[in-house]
Amino acid sequence: MPIIGVKTCGARCRTKGGAPCLSPGMKNGRCRMHGGVFFKRETHGRTTLKAKAERKCENFLLSEMKSLAKEMNM
């Protein structure tokens, strides 16, 4: 039975009927079983917001260096 006023997950269950999941959804729109734990993806490793920002900055600096090197060779 769904909770009144809360958006449900809606993922199709693997049962014979394929009824939609009625568990309450998280920020990503899925429940804890169909969408995974939303906050754990950002706690450590490559997927943290800090790591993503560092890689973006590094890629920008690398592209700048490549363009400067290309200008110097011409």
Residue pairs with C-beta under 8 A, 6 or more apart in sequence:
1 22
2 8
2 22
2 24
3 24
6 24
6 25
7 24
7 25
7 29
8 20
8 21
8 22
8 23
8 24
8 25
8 31
9 20
9 21
9 22
9 23
9 24
9 25
9 29
9 30
9 31
9 34
9 35
10 20
10 21
10 25
10 29
10 30
11 20
11 21
11 30
11 31
11 34
11 35
12 18
12 19
12 20
12 21
13 19
13 20
13 21
21 31
21 33
21 34
23 31
23 32
23 33
23 34
24 31
25 31
25 35
26 32
26 35
26 38
27 38
28 35
28 38
29 35
30 36
41 47
42 48
42 49
45 51
